[in-house]
Amino acid sequence: MERLRNLNAGLGQYCLQLGRAIAAQPVSQALHFECYLPNYLTGILGAAFSYRATRKWHKLTGVATDASLWHCMHQDSAYWPANNKTGVVMTIHDLNFMERADYTNWRKGQKKQQLQRKVNRCQGLVYISEFVKNTVHQNFKLPAGIQEKTILNGVSVEMPLETSNETTSIPFLFSIGLHPKKNYAAALPILKSNPDYQWVITGADSNGYQLELEKAATALGVKDQLLFSGVVTEDEKWRLYQNCTALIFPSLSEGFGLPVLEAMAFGKPVFLSNRTSLPEIGGKEAYYFNNFEPEHIQQVFSEGMKNIKTDPEKPKRLKDHASKFNWQNAAKDYLQFYQQILNQQQHY
């Protein structure tokens, strides 16, 4: 659980929410769990777990442990048990690196080889969506006898500390995550045909994507409607969800797409690309861009907003859909899968 070091990131929240949910399961009291994480986070998940601190040299030596089963929480982790006989379950969240335009084929090949070695080391694989599972099957060779399970993430929404039902003076669209794969430039025509809207985009600009978007927005004459807030706190994030008009998410590559469910949990309409895992997560209540032609983008948004205004039950259905993605259910599925792998070890 070393990614708990960044609780404002998706993997940090995944570790936190799943850890909390597992700790709350009654069966967890009969098993012994140890969390491997930065020392200053010791105790973050309560007394149900014991804790072991990460050390930089463990990336080279491995982690000495007597555990029967090691859960590698994400496919990019550099931390593995030192003993090759220790059973390993790994959760694969995405294979986004394979679609990155800034990666050379050589670099993609290297990362693919690295992940293949990790897969070869595992007794069990968990996928966070059927899309991820299918992508793994298409690109990797799985060891004979490996166990697999798709376990959808949960969604955990907290109301802002200072809740507000007031409408903001300027209605705004919202997006979270600033990366070229989010494909926001394709949705800029929405601002062109809706000059009364602003568009707030949060996230660290680690790939220089903000400048690219600003140039595209300037060319369309909508730069003044585009706002970048940088990294926000959890409370600020929930406030943005609460007050936005809609979520815009024309992403090209998502293993899951948690912002979709977070927005739905507030009853907000979501406008998504029909790519990768997004139709699986958004379901029938989302609005989809089937292509990225400006006229189509504008039409989908316009018709979706009209539908929202004439369908008073839509917000409730959006919230109901999000509620189906539950961390307690995910925790139960993980515990069952752990037991399945442990039973297999005893059999052999």
Buried (B, 14 or more C-beta within 10 A) or exposed (E): BBBBBEBBBBBBBBBBBBBBBBBBBEEBEEBEBBBBBBEEBBEBBEEBBEBBBBEEEBEEEBBEBEBBBBBBBBBBBEBBBEEEEBBBBBBBBBBBBBBBEEBEEEEBEEBBEEBBEBBEBBBBBBBBBEBBBEBBEEEBEBEEEBBBBBBBBBBBBEEBEEEEEEEEEEBBBBBBBBBBBBBBBBBBBBBBBBEEBBBBBBBEBEBEBBEBBEEBBEEBEBBEBBEBBEEBEEEBBBBBBBBBBBBBBBBBBBBBBBBBBBBBBBBBBBBBBEBBBBBBBBBEBBBBBEEBEBEBBBBBBEEBBEEBEEEEEBBEBBBBBBBEBBBBBBBBBBBEBBEBBBEBEEEE
